[in-house]
């Protein structure tokens, strides 16, 4: 943990310098988001708090995860407080477009459709579509066409690329869209669906967190970049967050966070 802390502390100092540099030019320019942050002295970050290890609740009800760490670093670099705004995944883009949150940090894949609505910075992590199932046969699938049959029942979280993937690539299969990943997993556990489609980290972690459920996961079927969503038309905010991500990479803090949340399962003891 000391290794991670030192990297994150260094990153926060670098980000503070970047923000100080950018603020002078922003004062005389138009940036609705930065003006809102400066006035409230708060950075509002939208996330679901239900996408481990990006964001989730620990046993004390506190939101933790890789995205939470990233959000804290960005808020610290600005010298403002962090406010995490939790909401269903499908509502996140509306929230950043409408100014209800300043950015979205919630394991969100930067797709063409989403990028037509908002700007993305990153990627800060590369993911891919995978299969969570209790069937050893389905777990070995490496060609999506093998799932595109009418007698296969699938579940995916509403508003995600997983849901979009099923609708567009696996249109012959029967899809149940759920409010969150936990509801999709419950359908699988109850035998109401044969598989859950989700990003690779979520699938791997679900298997680890349910050792007695007989869950197995497949290898990723796709490659997806995950980034930070910023409101459209706000070049200064986009520039600030881009500088933040560049510094995160340069200091090694990004790599440290990936190791902390994806390479070490010790954090799982914190969650129910």
Secondary structure, DSSP 8 states (H G I E B T S, - for coil): -HHHHHHHHHHHHHHHHHHHHHHHHHTTS--HHHHHHHHHTEEEEEE-S-BTTTBEE-TTS-EESHHHHHHHHHHHHHT-EEEEEE--GGGHHHHHHHTSSSEE-SS-B--HHHHTTSEEEEEEEEE-EEEEES-HHHHT--SGGGG-STT-EEEEETTSHHHHHHHHH-TTSEEEEESSHHHHHHHHHTTS-SEEEEEHHHHHHHHHHTTTTT-EE---SS-EEEEEEE-TT-HHHHHHHHHHHHHHHHHTHHHHHHHHHHS-GGGGGG--
